[in-house]
Amino acid sequence: MVQPGDRIAVSTDKEKIEGIYIDKPKLLKQDTIIVKLSNGYNIGIDNDKIKSIKVIEEYSPEKPKKKQIKFDSALPTVSVLSAGGTISSRIDYNTGGVIADYTAEDFVEMCPEIQANIKARKIMGIMSEDVTFEDIKKISEEIEKEIEKVDGVVVTMGTDMLGYIASALSFAVTAGKPVIITGAQKSIDRGSSDAFFNLACAVNAAAKWNGAEVAVCMHGTSSDNYCLLIRGTRARKMHSSRRDAFKSINENALAKVYGSGEIDAINNNHKKRSEEKTILKNKFEKNTALVYIYPEINPEVFKAYEKYKGIILIGTGLGHIPQKVYSAIKSLIEKNIFVGMTTQCIHGRVSPSVYSALRNISALGVVYLEDMLPETAFIKLSWLLGCGEKRIKEKMLENEKGELGNRLGYEN
């Protein structure tokens, strides 16, 4: 059977064509095949004109050689753990697809401005949209293996679920050194890639930042000016493609990090470096849900969650839901299912007391989660349930990892 990347010979009634077989997206009609010619151009050949296809040479991806990384005793040491995503992806010009096959060593080779000794290791190769709680558990375990032997840890991964993963690692890993998460909006083999700058800044932060938290390090502007260091429980992807897609929500970013190695503090309200031993609490409850409220939402929707242990509502404004779903929500709470409230608004907090409707919702037993992000609330609830916590309501309203704030500044 012909596979993408195979060199093939296609015979038709009129000619014989040789080239590389290119995979065709499943969404397109499969009435033609695509062949890349030796001159670099792709052509389509109608299936009904093909008499035969012969494989001349099967595709065999080139195995990269590992680079040797020299150690400098005068520099700090950072462990870079590669978990996949766009930052570790490149275009495979033989198959036309995007593959995640750059190793952590490759990052260092292509980013010589990094000012630290690097211990580089690939721990998995997944796109972040496919991440599971088991994957997060594995990442946290790999961090634990490294963090007490180095000055800080960098984890590279995809950006689509990065906010969820950063939040999960914030709760799962307690350490005396920074864990910096970074990624890229454009793959590393493109001239406009943001991967190099993000990686350099992330390594600098892991090596030099006087913090001991999980933080996201991504472009602060669309140019290569600086990266923002954002608390893991406050990071949200705000744009699908811009370099400066990630913003800190409901609090200022922690710092600006420059490729040159300089770090300018913005928000010093964070845990500082220490000799604290690493603690891992990395169990998460799968039967937890995040439910977005919308017009005409059917109360029947909530029946799907009757066997769940907790749900987070993403309500409107200060935390409203339609009156017609009150009874469905109450039924869940009566089954000892925790129900928490967050807001669809990007900034601000929910409140159970401003309007009478809000007081009625609160009276059902819905817990208003102040200024916590919906993604963070979902992760925290999953984490508390997974760790066997019994006092869910009390713990959801306790500030564990900077997910709750006492007040919002005007700029937040």
Wavefront OBJ file of the C-alpha trace (Angstrom):
o trace
v 0.000 0.000 0.000
v 1.310 3.454 -0.938
v 2.207 5.648 2.039
v 2.793 9.417 2.204
v 6.426 10.161 1.356
v 6.918 7.091 -0.863
v 8.561 7.716 -4.249
v 6.144 6.291 -6.812
v 5.721 5.766 -10.538
v 2.182 6.460 -11.805
v 1.187 5.111 -15.205
v -1.741 6.586 -17.166
v -2.910 6.032 -20.754
v -0.722 8.922 -21.934
v 2.332 9.097 -19.679
v 4.392 7.841 -16.745
v 4.896 10.205 -13.831
v 7.448 9.827 -11.024
v 7.449 11.724 -7.751
v 6.655 11.743 -4.045
v 3.179 10.663 -2.945
v 1.621 13.437 -0.834
v -1.107 12.728 1.706
v -4.431 14.385 0.910
v -6.610 15.821 3.721
v -9.588 13.595 4.487
v -11.959 16.578 4.121
v -11.150 16.851 0.404
v -12.603 14.625 -2.284
v -10.487 11.528 -2.766
v -10.948 11.498 -6.566
v -7.308 12.410 -7.240
v -3.857 11.697 -5.864
v -1.179 14.337 -5.291
v 2.394 13.815 -6.483
v 5.371 16.103 -5.808
v 7.618 16.236 -8.881
v 11.429 16.520 -8.795
v 11.134 20.217 -9.688
v 9.223 20.845 -6.446
v 5.777 21.363 -7.973
v 2.747 19.304 -6.926
v 0.328 17.876 -9.484
v -3.013 16.128 -9.155
v -3.836 12.986 -11.116
v -7.431 11.798 -11.565
v -7.973 8.325 -10.143
v -9.955 7.202 -13.163
v -6.956 7.922 -15.413
v -4.496 5.843 -13.389
v -3.606 2.426 -14.789
v -1.054 1.469 -12.130
v 0.977 2.811 -9.204
v 4.368 1.323 -8.359
v 6.384 2.135 -5.256
v 9.973 2.878 -6.302
v 11.274 3.714 -2.837
v 9.530 3.597 0.522
v 9.670 6.733 2.653
v 12.135 6.565 5.525
v 12.397 9.694 7.677
v 15.932 10.824 8.402
v 17.023 10.097 11.955
v 18.549 13.222 13.509
v 21.965 12.993 15.132
v 22.113 14.140 18.730
v 24.136 17.276 19.347
v 26.724 17.445 22.100
v 26.020 20.215 24.607
v 29.100 21.620 26.359
v 29.017 22.359 30.098
v 30.270 25.694 31.492
v 30.683 25.705 35.274
v 30.313 29.500 35.344
v 26.748 29.350 34.036
v 23.494 28.272 35.706
v 21.989 24.957 34.634
v 18.488 24.575 33.236
v 16.655 21.404 32.281
v 14.616 21.712 29.069
v 11.879 19.107 28.758
v 10.300 18.891 25.315
v 6.661 17.780 25.304
v 5.716 18.516 21.683
v 3.510 21.135 20.071
v 4.230 23.766 17.423
v 7.522 24.746 19.083
v 8.853 21.278 18.302
v 7.193 20.994 14.890
v 8.415 21.479 11.364
v 7.039 20.945 7.893
v 7.937 17.599 6.367
v 8.372 18.637 2.767
v 8.296 15.006 1.649
v 4.798 14.390 2.955
v 3.434 17.932 3.114
v 2.437 17.491 6.755
v 3.568 19.071 10.010
v 5.488 16.769 12.308
v 6.762 17.145 15.863
v 10.277 15.731 15.696
v 12.660 18.412 16.938
v 14.400 17.345 20.106
v 15.347 19.593 22.996
v 18.969 19.368 21.819
v 17.901 20.809 18.468
v 16.384 23.832 20.212
v 19.688 24.599 21.895
v 21.631 24.159 18.669
v 19.373 26.643 16.885
v 19.260 29.115 19.796
v 22.935 29.856 20.645
v 22.094 32.999 22.657
v 20.874 30.840 25.555
v 22.985 31.781 28.589
v 22.892 28.574 30.602
v 24.014 25.001 30.622
v 21.227 22.900 29.201
v 20.130 19.440 30.179
v 17.795 18.619 27.327
v 15.355 15.745 27.091
v 12.298 14.891 25.029
v 9.583 13.464 27.300
v 6.698 13.190 24.830
v 5.588 14.424 21.435
v 1.927 15.430 21.503
v -0.067 18.416 20.344
v -1.578 20.148 23.367
v -5.171 19.668 22.195
v -4.659 15.935 22.758
v -3.364 16.289 26.318
v -4.897 14.181 29.076
v -4.602 14.236 32.854
v -2.286 11.233 32.514
v 0.003 13.283 30.272
v 0.017 16.117 32.809
v 0.840 13.606 35.532
v 3.797 12.373 33.485
v 5.055 15.910 32.817
v 4.908 16.703 36.537
v 6.852 13.533 37.333
v 9.525 14.447 34.787
v 9.786 17.916 36.361
v 10.238 16.314 39.783
v 13.124 14.190 38.445
v 14.999 17.274 37.274
v 14.201 20.289 39.382
v 16.352 19.693 42.448
v 19.449 19.036 40.284
v 19.237 22.299 38.307
v 18.512 26.014 38.753
v 15.172 25.788 36.983
v 13.103 23.770 34.523
v 11.655 24.760 31.137
v 8.856 22.724 29.568
v 8.141 23.292 25.874
v 4.701 22.353 24.575
v 1.799 23.308 22.333
v -0.075 26.523 23.069
v -3.744 25.628 22.517
v -4.146 23.964 25.925
v -1.151 25.654 27.525
v -3.298 27.655 29.950
v -4.938 24.484 31.260
v -1.612 22.655 31.525
v 0.163 25.560 33.233
v -2.645 25.750 35.764
v -2.557 21.993 36.362
v 1.207 21.994 36.879
v 0.862 24.974 39.233
v -1.296 22.868 41.544
v 0.529 19.573 40.971
v 4.109 20.766 41.564
v 5.324 22.663 44.623
v 9.050 23.426 44.470
v 11.678 25.950 45.535
v 12.652 26.776 41.939
v 10.847 28.075 38.844
v 9.107 25.893 36.302
v 8.764 27.893 33.078
v 6.402 26.808 30.309
v 6.837 28.079 26.767
v 5.717 27.290 23.243
v 5.409 28.857 19.810
v 2.709 30.168 17.515
v 4.718 29.346 14.384
v 6.820 26.239 13.819
v 10.517 26.452 14.462
v 11.602 26.004 10.827
v 9.827 29.171 9.650
v 11.663 32.452 9.325
v 8.978 34.261 11.330
v 8.947 31.686 14.141
v 8.662 32.993 17.682
v 10.132 29.769 19.065
v 13.752 30.906 19.379
v 12.997 34.083 21.310
v 10.447 32.401 23.560
v 12.906 29.625 24.364
v 15.795 31.993 25.083
v 13.621 34.076 27.421
v 12.191 30.976 29.121
v 15.676 29.593 29.818
v 16.788 32.974 31.165
v 13.758 33.045 33.463
v 14.378 29.496 34.690
v 18.026 30.342 35.377
v 17.713 33.793 36.936
v 14.177 34.686 38.034
v 13.815 34.911 41.789
v 10.551 33.020 41.744
v 9.495 29.513 42.682
v 6.258 29.131 40.759
v 4.997 27.656 37.525
v 4.922 30.496 34.990
v 4.239 30.929 31.275
v 6.877 32.748 29.191
v 5.671 33.986 25.800
v 6.057 37.064 23.575
v 4.990 40.331 25.241
v 4.588 42.142 21.898
v 4.340 41.039 18.274
v 8.053 41.881 17.865
v 11.067 40.313 19.550
v 11.182 42.957 22.313
v 10.604 40.914 25.435
v 8.563 38.031 26.793
v 6.057 38.274 29.610
v 6.304 35.958 32.564
v 2.729 35.090 33.564
v 1.621 33.141 36.622
v 0.484 29.676 35.580
v -2.992 30.102 37.074
v -3.517 33.464 35.329
v -2.419 32.761 31.748
v -4.902 32.744 28.897
v -4.398 32.450 25.137
v -6.159 35.525 23.739
v -5.409 35.224 20.026
v -5.267 32.245 17.683
v -2.108 33.248 15.811
v -0.400 36.415 17.111
v 3.008 36.098 18.736
v 1.755 38.006 21.796
v -1.266 35.752 22.183
v -0.889 35.140 25.931
v -2.019 37.667 28.512
v -2.142 37.751 32.282
v -5.791 37.989 33.363
v -6.960 39.815 36.511
v -3.421 40.582 37.681
v -0.251 42.102 36.255
v 2.319 39.834 34.652
v 5.143 38.809 36.979
v 8.019 40.167 34.894
v 9.422 41.148 31.523
v 12.150 38.792 30.328
v 14.612 39.811 27.624
v 16.597 37.618 25.267
v 19.760 39.276 26.579
v 19.093 37.779 30.006
v 17.717 40.827 31.816
v 14.566 40.439 33.906
v 12.442 43.431 34.926
v 10.056 42.662 37.776
v 6.472 43.893 37.390
v 4.602 42.005 40.089
v 6.572 40.808 43.119
v 3.593 39.050 44.674
v 4.970 35.585 44.093
v 6.684 32.786 45.961
v 10.472 33.255 46.097
v 13.259 30.748 45.458
v 14.156 28.553 48.421
v 15.656 25.228 49.408
v 12.167 23.756 49.761
v 11.869 20.121 48.787
v 9.674 19.343 45.816
v 6.187 18.061 46.582
v 4.077 16.319 43.961
v 0.276 16.114 44.208
v -0.660 15.200 40.680
v -3.943 13.317 40.703
v -6.919 14.749 38.809
v -10.571 13.682 38.650
v -11.761 13.034 35.093
v -15.448 13.327 35.985
v -15.288 17.109 36.166
v -16.849 19.430 33.591
v -16.742 23.002 32.310
v -20.124 24.248 31.065
v -20.562 27.440 29.037
v -23.901 29.181 29.522
v -25.689 30.396 26.377
v -29.167 31.611 25.326
v -31.801 28.849 25.168
v -29.561 26.361 26.974
v -31.674 23.263 27.553
v -31.951 22.069 31.175
v -31.610 18.536 29.776
v -27.934 19.342 29.119
v -27.219 18.994 32.834
v -28.511 15.443 32.998
v -25.275 14.400 31.291
v -23.417 15.405 34.462
v -25.491 13.517 37.021
v -22.661 11.016 37.569
v -19.950 13.660 37.663
v -18.308 14.882 40.860
v -18.167 18.559 40.013
v -18.845 21.142 37.318
v -17.741 24.712 36.727
v -20.269 27.035 35.122
v -19.072 29.844 32.863
v -21.916 32.268 33.515
v -22.700 35.659 32.058
v -21.613 38.940 33.620
v -21.322 38.669 37.380
v -22.353 35.015 37.278
v -25.869 34.751 35.853
v -27.606 31.692 34.436
v -31.121 31.467 32.909
v -33.892 30.852 35.438
v -35.098 27.819 33.500
v -31.959 25.842 34.465
v -32.184 26.622 38.196
v -33.949 23.358 39.008
v -31.461 21.314 36.956
v -28.555 22.927 38.810
v -30.248 22.400 42.163
v -30.767 18.729 41.311
v -27.029 18.297 40.696
v -26.144 19.973 43.989
v -28.616 17.755 45.853
v -26.651 14.793 44.461
v -23.548 16.210 46.209
v -22.067 17.433 42.945
v -20.046 20.607 43.458
v -21.128 23.485 41.202
v -18.869 26.549 40.922
v -19.483 29.822 39.078
v -17.060 31.814 36.892
v -17.659 34.466 34.241
v -17.551 34.627 30.450
v -16.104 38.126 30.757
v -12.363 38.140 30.161
v -11.660 40.385 33.137
v -13.390 40.916 36.475
v -14.983 38.721 39.091
v -18.316 37.090 39.844
v -20.453 38.118 42.797
v -23.402 36.391 44.510
v -24.917 39.554 45.965
v -25.189 42.446 43.493
v -28.565 41.408 42.009
v -31.442 39.442 43.479
v -31.060 36.834 40.713
v -27.470 36.255 41.811
v -28.590 35.776 45.408
v -31.162 33.223 44.202
v -28.484 31.302 42.301
v -26.206 31.355 45.320
v -29.085 30.067 47.453
v -29.221 26.970 45.216
v -25.757 26.115 46.520
v -23.691 27.426 43.600
v -20.291 28.622 44.846
v -19.110 31.933 43.348
v -15.376 31.717 42.616
v -14.473 35.419 42.660
v -11.892 36.297 39.957
v -10.698 32.780 39.142
v -10.408 31.984 35.441
v -12.838 29.294 34.205
v -9.976 27.097 32.977
v -8.177 27.416 36.290
v -11.355 26.732 38.272
v -11.963 23.570 36.236
v -8.397 22.376 36.798
v -8.392 23.239 40.501
v -11.667 21.399 41.063
v -10.362 18.354 39.175
v -7.184 18.480 41.264
v -8.949 18.791 44.632
v -11.296 15.933 43.785
v -8.434 13.813 42.457
v -6.423 14.373 45.630
v -9.374 13.217 47.751
v -10.120 16.588 49.355
v -13.405 16.529 51.291
v -13.777 20.265 51.979
v -14.212 21.216 48.324
v -16.154 24.463 48.840
v -13.712 25.814 51.425
v -10.633 24.825 49.413
v -11.987 26.259 46.150
v -12.183 29.633 47.898
v -8.675 29.390 49.370
v -5.843 30.904 47.376
v -3.537 27.954 46.679
v -1.360 29.127 43.765
v -2.272 32.738 43.048
v -5.543 31.817 41.335
v -7.582 34.171 43.542
v -6.955 37.879 44.107
v -8.083 40.222 46.865
v -8.689 43.131 44.508
v -8.518 44.100 40.841
v -6.522 47.088 39.643
v -7.985 49.350 36.969
v -5.584 47.957 34.363
v -6.740 44.386 35.127
l 1 2 3 4 5 6 7 8 9 10 11 12 13 14 15 16 17 18 19 20 21 22 23 24 25 26 27 28 29 30 31 32 33 34 35 36 37 38 39 40 41 42 43 44 45 46 47 48 49 50 51 52 53 54 55 56 57 58 59 60 61 62 63 64 65 66 67 68 69 70 71 72 73 74 75 76 77 78 79 80 81 82 83 84 85 86 87 88 89 90 91 92 93 94 95 96 97 98 99 100 101 102 103 104 105 106 107 108 109 110 111 112 113 114 115 116 117 118 119 120 121 122 123 124 125 126 127 128 129 130 131 132 133 134 135 136 137 138 139 140 141 142 143 144 145 146 147 148 149 150 151 152 153 154 155 156 157 158 159 160 161 162 163 164 165 166 167 168 169 170 171 172 173 174 175 176 177 178 179 180 181 182 183 184 185 186 187 188 189 190 191 192 193 194 195 196 197 198 199 200 201 202 203 204 205 206 207 208 209 210 211 212 213 214 215 216 217 218 219 220 221 222 223 224 225 226 227 228 229 230 231 232 233 234 235 236 237 238 239 240 241 242 243 244 245 246 247 248 249 250 251 252 253 254 255 256 257 258 259 260 261 262 263 264 265 266 267 268 269 270 271 272 273 274 275 276 277 278 279 280 281 282 283 284 285 286 287 288 289 290 291 292 293 294 295 296 297 298 299 300 301 302 303 304 305 306 307 308 309 310 311 312 313 314 315 316 317 318 319 320 321 322 323 324 325 326 327 328 329 330 331 332 333 334 335 336 337 338 339 340 341 342 343 344 345 346 347 348 349 350 351 352 353 354 355 356 357 358 359 360 361 362 363 364 365 366 367 368 369 370 371 372 373 374 375 376 377 378 379 380 381 382 383 384 385 386 387 388 389 390 391 392 393 394 395 396 397 398 399 400 401 402 403 404 405 406 407 408 409 410 411 412
